[in-house]
């Protein structure tokens, strides 16, 4: 895969962001600030994976994912209403989509659930 194809696959994952829907849901916990915080975490993850590049080793890519999941843990600590069952599933799916775009097989991590399950507390 070329570096440009790699970057394009990572950026395409942004189409799967559920945060705008969450903000439009009418649920009080999904303030513009909360939705922006989720977006910032995932934008940083995609940027970090992009900087690592297509040929980075899996451990480096996993370290970037770990940082994103730890940031999500912090968000959840601030307001436990932000990540409930539906959101947890959507976030895990999004991490798996990004991991796949980065060349990782999500089934290889978190007992088959994906890399988020290695570190998530939500």
N, CA, C and O of each residue as an XYZ file, in Angstrom:
488
protein
N       0.847     -1.179      0.000
C       0.000      0.000      0.000
C       0.891      1.241      0.000
O       1.896      1.298      0.709
N       0.519      2.208     -0.786
C       1.293      3.449     -0.821
C       0.961      4.288      0.404
O      -0.069      4.086      1.047
N       1.839      5.224      0.717
C       1.600      6.119      1.847
C       0.313      6.912      1.625
O      -0.450      7.122      2.568
N       0.062      7.352      0.394
C      -1.150      8.129      0.126
C      -2.404      7.288      0.329
O      -3.393      7.771      0.880
N      -2.368      6.027     -0.117
C      -3.517      5.139      0.104
C      -3.755      4.936      1.599
O      -4.896      4.933      2.060
N      -2.677      4.767      2.342
C      -2.752      4.597      3.795
C      -3.417      5.815      4.438
O      -4.340      5.674      5.240
N      -2.945      7.006      4.081
C      -3.506      8.238      4.641
C      -4.981      8.401      4.250
O      -5.801      8.827      5.063
N      -5.305      8.061      3.007
C      -6.691      8.160      2.550
C      -7.610      7.214      3.326
O      -8.735      7.578      3.667
N      -7.124      5.990      3.606
C      -7.931      5.034      4.373
C      -8.157      5.545      5.789
O      -9.258      5.426      6.327
N      -7.121      6.113      6.392
C      -7.273      6.661      7.742
C      -8.288      7.802      7.754
O      -9.180      7.845      8.602
N      -8.140      8.725      6.803
C      -9.053      9.880      6.750
C     -10.486      9.448      6.457
O     -11.429     10.077      6.936
N     -10.659      8.389      5.682
C     -12.003      7.894      5.353
C     -12.738      7.422      6.609
O     -13.969      7.429      6.648
N     -11.989      7.014      7.630
C     -12.615      6.554      8.881
C     -13.401      7.678      9.560
O     -14.302      7.411     10.355
N     -13.067      8.919      9.253
C     -13.789     10.048      9.859
C     -15.267     10.043      9.455
O     -16.105     10.608     10.158
N     -15.582      9.414      8.341
C     -16.985      9.317      7.914
C     -17.805      8.487      8.902
O     -19.031      8.593      8.940
N     -17.126      7.663      9.699
C     -17.808      6.810     10.680
C     -17.946      7.468     12.049
O     -18.475      6.855     12.976
N     -17.483      8.697     12.186
C     -17.617      9.381     13.475
C     -19.103      9.505     13.833
O     -19.886     10.023     13.037
N     -19.496      9.038     15.020
C     -20.902      9.153     15.430
C     -21.200     10.434     16.221
O     -22.339     10.646     16.638
N     -20.212     11.269     16.428
C     -20.325     12.356     17.403
C     -21.348     13.422     17.012
O     -22.026     13.975     17.878
N     -21.463     13.711     15.725
C     -22.464     14.707     15.287
C     -23.865     14.195     15.607
O     -24.720     14.949     16.071
N     -24.092     12.904     15.354
C     -25.397     12.303     15.692
C     -25.652     12.398     17.192
O     -26.768     12.690     17.623
N     -24.620     12.151     17.975
C     -24.782     12.219     19.428
C     -25.198     13.630     19.839
O     -26.094     13.805     20.664
N     -24.539     14.638     19.256
C     -24.867     16.026     19.601
C     -26.293     16.380     19.199
O     -26.950     17.187     19.856
N     -26.760     15.779     18.131
C     -28.106     16.077     17.642
C     -29.174     15.217     18.313
O     -30.359     15.356     18.010
N     -28.761     14.327     19.225
C     -29.697     13.382     19.847
C     -30.625     14.038     20.857
O     -31.666     13.481     21.205
N     -30.244     15.233     21.332
C     -31.051     15.891     22.338
C     -30.704     15.474     23.761
O     -31.251     16.026     24.715
N     -29.795     14.500     23.918
C     -29.377     14.081     25.258
C     -28.445     15.146     25.842
O     -27.488     15.574     25.196
N     -28.739     15.561     27.064
C     -28.050     16.717     27.649
C     -26.548     16.535     27.815
O     -25.807     17.517     27.796
N     -26.083     15.296     27.977
C     -24.640     15.099     28.181
C     -23.822     15.352     26.915
O     -22.616     15.587     26.991
N     -24.480     15.304     25.743
C     -23.743     15.490     24.491
C     -23.739     16.952     24.084
O     -24.355     17.363     23.100
N     -23.018     17.712     24.884
C     -22.841     19.134     24.612
C     -21.893     19.294     23.428
O     -21.175     18.358     23.079
N     -21.885     20.463     22.814
C     -20.895     20.691     21.757
C     -19.467     20.446     22.263
O     -18.623     19.948     21.518
N     -19.200     20.791     23.516
C     -17.857     20.594     24.077
C     -17.526     19.107     24.191
O     -16.416     18.686     23.865
N     -18.493     18.314     24.657
C     -18.263     16.872     24.792
C     -18.033     16.238     23.423
O     -17.122     15.428     23.256
N     -18.854     16.605     22.451
C     -18.704     16.036     21.107
C     -17.376     16.465     20.475
O     -16.738     15.691     19.762
N     -16.972     17.704     20.746
C     -15.676     18.177     20.242
C     -14.527     17.410     20.895
O     -13.508     17.152     20.253
N     -14.688     17.049     22.162
C     -13.633     16.301     22.850
C     -13.456     14.913     22.221
O     -12.329     14.462     22.020
N     -14.567     14.240     21.912
C     -14.474     12.946     21.226
C     -13.797     13.109     19.867
O     -12.905     12.339     19.513
N     -14.228     14.116     19.114
C     -13.666     14.349     17.783
C     -12.169     14.606     17.876
O     -11.397     14.082     17.073
N     -11.755     15.407     18.849
C     -10.338     15.741     19.015
C      -9.507     14.483     19.286
O      -8.418     14.328     18.734
N     -10.017     13.590     20.131
C      -9.290     12.347     20.446
C      -9.079     11.531     19.177
O      -7.977     11.047     18.920
N     -10.139     11.380     18.387
C     -10.019     10.535     17.193
C      -9.262     11.230     16.066
O      -8.550     10.569     15.310
N      -9.399     12.547     15.938
C      -8.586     13.273     14.948
C      -7.101     13.122     15.274
O      -6.277     12.939     14.378
N      -6.764     13.199     16.569
C      -5.361     13.046     16.981
C      -4.873     11.627     16.690
O      -3.749     11.439     16.224
N      -5.711     10.635     16.964
C      -5.329      9.245     16.677
C      -5.031      9.075     15.188
O      -4.009      8.497     14.818
N      -5.916      9.575     14.346
C      -5.709      9.442     12.897
C      -4.452     10.195     12.464
O      -3.687      9.697     11.638
N      -4.237     11.386     13.013
C      -3.025     12.153     12.680
C      -1.772     11.416     13.152
O      -0.780     11.343     12.426
N      -1.820     10.870     14.374
C      -0.655     10.147     14.905
C      -0.334      8.917     14.066
O       0.830      8.652     13.766
N      -1.363      8.168     13.689
C      -1.135      6.995     12.837
C      -0.610      7.416     11.471
O       0.231      6.733     10.888
N      -1.103      8.531     10.965
C      -0.603      9.052      9.688
C       0.871      9.408      9.764
O       1.637      9.116      8.846
N       1.273     10.049     10.880
C       2.687     10.413     11.057
C       3.565      9.175     11.180
O       4.693      9.158     10.687
N       3.049      8.136     11.837
C       3.829      6.897     11.972
C       4.097      6.287     10.598
O       5.187      5.780     10.329
N       3.082      6.348      9.735
C       3.269      5.867      8.371
C       2.880      4.416      8.175
O       2.711      3.650      9.124
N       2.749      4.080      6.939
C       2.268      2.766      6.525
C       3.188      1.645      6.991
O       2.725      0.533      7.248
N       4.486      1.923      7.104
C       5.445      0.870      7.441
C       5.811      0.805      8.918
O       6.710      0.054      9.296
N       5.123      1.586      9.764
C       5.408      1.543     11.203
C       5.072      0.158     11.743
O       4.199     -0.529     11.213
N       5.773     -0.247     12.805
C       5.474     -1.561     13.354
C       4.165     -1.524     14.150
O       3.701     -0.465     14.573
N       3.594     -2.698     14.336
C       2.296     -2.807     14.998
C       2.324     -2.220     16.406
O       1.347     -1.611     16.840
N       3.429     -2.395     17.119
C       3.517     -1.879     18.486
C       3.393     -0.359     18.523
O       2.766      0.191     19.429
N       3.986      0.317     17.550
C       3.888      1.780     17.498
C       2.447      2.206     17.209
O       1.939      3.155     17.806
N       1.805      1.502     16.298
C       0.407      1.818     15.977
C      -0.492      1.542     17.185
O      -1.399      2.320     17.480
N      -0.237      0.438     17.876
C      -1.026      0.119     19.070
C      -0.811      1.148     20.173
O      -1.742      1.456     20.916
N       0.395      1.680     20.290
C       0.659      2.706     21.303
C      -0.181      3.952     21.033
O      -0.663      4.585     21.972
N      -0.359      4.309     19.768
C      -1.205      5.456     19.412
C      -2.655      5.164     19.780
O      -3.350      6.028     20.313
N      -3.107      3.952     19.497
C      -4.478      3.568     19.851
C      -4.652      3.574     21.363
O      -5.678      4.026     21.871
N      -3.652      3.072     22.082
C      -3.720      3.075     23.544
C      -3.897      4.489     24.084
O      -4.697      4.708     24.993
N      -3.162      5.447     23.537
C      -3.284      6.834     24.001
C      -4.698      7.362     23.784
O      -5.232      8.078     24.631
N      -5.304      7.011     22.654
C      -6.676      7.456     22.380
C      -7.652      6.818     23.365
O      -8.543      7.493     23.881
N      -7.490      5.528     23.625
C      -8.401      4.837     24.541
C      -8.243      5.385     25.959
O      -9.234      5.538     26.673
N      -7.011      5.682     26.374
C      -6.792      6.270     27.699
C      -7.449      7.649     27.795
O      -7.979      8.014     28.845
N      -7.414      8.410     26.704
C      -8.086      9.714     26.683
C      -9.605      9.528     26.792
O     -10.283     10.322     27.444
N     -10.133      8.487     26.156
C     -11.562      8.183     26.286
C     -11.897      7.778     27.721
O     -12.955      8.135     28.241
N     -10.996      7.035     28.356
C     -11.195      6.681     29.766
C     -11.306      7.945     30.611
O     -12.154      8.034     31.499
N     -10.445      8.921     30.330
C     -10.479     10.187     31.078
C     -11.805     10.910     30.869
O     -12.385     11.439     31.817
N     -12.287     10.933     29.614
C     -13.583     11.561     29.329
C     -14.697     10.868     30.104
O     -15.581     11.520     30.661
N     -14.644      9.553     30.133
C     -15.653      8.781     30.843
C     -15.589      9.057     32.350
O     -16.619      9.098     33.022
N     -14.378      9.244     32.871
C     -14.223      9.571     34.293
C     -14.872     10.918     34.619
O     -15.426     11.103     35.703
N     -14.798     11.851     33.675
C     -15.369     13.185     33.888
C     -16.897     13.144     33.890
O     -17.538     13.863     34.656
N     -17.482     12.301     33.032
C     -18.946     12.198     32.958
C     -19.290     10.792     32.472
O     -19.183     10.492     31.283
N     -19.704      9.939     33.403
C     -19.968      8.538     33.068
C     -21.165      8.361     32.145
O     -21.385      7.267     31.624
N     -21.938      9.414     31.937
C     -23.082      9.319     31.022
C     -22.654      9.383     29.559
O     -23.449      9.081     28.668
N     -21.411      9.771     29.306
C     -20.971      9.960     27.917
C     -20.804      8.646     27.162
O     -21.050      8.582     25.957
N     -20.387      7.603     27.868
C     -20.127      6.326     27.190
C     -20.969      5.252     27.869
O     -20.561      4.651     28.863
N     -22.158      5.027     27.305
C     -23.019      3.953     27.773
C     -22.994      2.847     26.722
O     -22.155      2.885     25.822
N     -23.875      1.881     26.809
C     -23.779      0.683     25.965
C     -23.691      0.995     24.474
O     -22.769      0.529     23.804
N     -24.630      1.773     23.944
C     -24.615      2.060     22.504
C     -23.351      2.802     22.098
O     -22.738      2.496     21.075
N     -22.969      3.775     22.905
C     -21.765      4.563     22.586
C     -20.514      3.693     22.672
O     -19.610      3.818     21.846
N     -20.464      2.820     23.662
C     -19.308      1.912     23.798
C     -19.144      1.087     22.533
O     -18.040      0.954     22.004
N     -20.257      0.531     22.050
C     -20.188     -0.283     20.832
C     -19.741      0.546     19.639
O     -18.934      0.089     18.830
N     -20.260      1.762     19.524
C     -19.879      2.622     18.403
C     -18.403      3.020     18.489
O     -17.707      3.071     17.475
N     -17.937      3.300     19.698
C     -16.527      3.669     19.856
C     -15.611      2.483     19.554
O     -14.584      2.643     18.895
N     -15.979      1.306     20.029
C     -15.167      0.116     19.724
C     -15.146     -0.145     18.218
O     -14.098     -0.459     17.655
N     -16.302     -0.015     17.569
C     -16.355     -0.192     16.108
C     -15.463      0.828     15.401
O     -14.760      0.494     14.447
N     -15.498      2.069     15.877
C     -14.681      3.114     15.261
C     -13.192      2.826     15.450
O     -12.406      2.976     14.514
N     -12.804      2.416     16.653
C     -11.393      2.052     16.879
C     -11.013      0.901     15.958
O      -9.920      0.906     15.392
N     -11.891     -0.084     15.797
C     -11.594     -1.211     14.905
C     -11.466     -0.756     13.456
O     -10.597     -1.241     12.731
N     -12.315      0.165     13.030
C     -12.233      0.700     11.667
C     -10.891      1.391     11.450
O     -10.240      1.200     10.423
N     -10.489      2.195     12.431
C      -9.217      2.914     12.314
C      -8.044      1.942     12.377
O      -7.078      2.090     11.629
N      -8.120      0.952     13.262
C      -7.052     -0.056     13.341
C      -6.908     -0.786     12.010
O      -5.794     -1.007     11.536
N      -8.036     -1.160     11.409
C      -7.996     -1.839     10.103
C      -7.379     -0.942      9.042
O      -6.572     -1.398      8.232
N      -7.756      0.335      9.043
C      -7.195      1.281      8.077
C      -5.680      1.403      8.256
O      -4.945      1.656      7.301
N      -5.228      1.217      9.508
C      -3.793      1.315      9.799
C      -3.067     -0.009      9.552
O      -1.863     -0.110      9.789
N      -3.791     -1.016      9.080
C      -3.162     -2.285      8.729
C      -3.138     -3.304      9.859
O      -2.420     -4.300      9.768
N      -3.907     -3.078     10.922
C      -3.985     -4.030     12.022
C      -5.267     -4.847     11.882
O      -6.267     -4.356     11.359
N      -5.235     -6.086     12.348
C      -6.442     -6.908     12.357
C      -7.054     -6.816     13.753
O      -6.497     -7.364     14.705
N      -8.198     -6.128     13.890
C      -8.793     -5.949     15.215
C      -9.022     -7.255     15.976
O      -8.965     -7.278     17.205
N      -9.283     -8.343     15.244
C      -9.559     -9.626     15.905
C      -8.350    -10.161     16.665
O      -8.483    -11.063     17.492
N      -7.172     -9.607     16.387
C      -5.950    -10.055     17.071
C      -5.798     -9.445     18.458
O      -4.847     -9.768     19.170
N      -6.713     -8.576     18.851
C      -6.563     -7.829     20.108
C      -7.829     -7.904     20.949
O      -8.925     -8.123     20.433
N      -7.655     -7.719     22.256
C      -8.805     -7.663     23.157
C      -9.663     -8.920     23.110
O     -10.892     -8.841     23.123
N      -9.007    -10.089     23.055
C      -9.737    -11.364     22.969
C     -10.722    -11.378     21.811
O     -11.819    -11.928     21.920
N     -10.321    -10.769     20.704
C     -11.134    -10.767     19.496
C     -12.083     -9.595     19.377
O     -12.703     -9.406     18.330
N     -12.211     -8.785     20.452
C     -13.118     -7.637     20.423
C     -12.496     -6.417     19.772
O     -13.210     -5.510     19.343
N     -11.170     -6.382     19.693
C     -10.483     -5.244     19.098
C      -9.583     -4.553     20.098
O      -9.679     -4.793     21.302
N      -8.704     -3.690     19.598
C      -7.678     -3.091     20.458
C      -8.218     -2.204     21.576
O      -7.561     -2.077     22.609
N      -9.380     -1.589     21.413
C      -9.907     -0.742     22.494
C     -10.091     -1.553     23.768
O      -9.912     -1.035     24.870
N     -10.446     -2.818     23.620
C     -10.703     -3.665     24.787
C      -9.446     -3.983     25.582
O      -9.527     -4.494     26.699
N      -8.289     -3.685     25.013
C      -7.039     -3.889     25.756
C      -6.904     -2.887     26.899
O      -6.276     -3.189     27.914
N      -7.498     -1.675     26.741
C      -7.268     -0.597     27.727
C      -8.529      0.093     28.218
O      -8.460      0.864     29.175
N      -9.658     -0.150     27.611
C     -10.847      0.638     27.952
C     -11.359      0.285     29.341
O     -11.281     -0.859     29.787
N     -11.889      1.312     30.012
C     -12.510      1.127     31.320
C     -14.000      1.411     31.236
O     -14.667      1.473     32.269
N     -14.535      1.585     30.047
C     -15.943      1.902     29.848
C     -16.629      0.738     29.190
O     -17.831      0.796     28.930
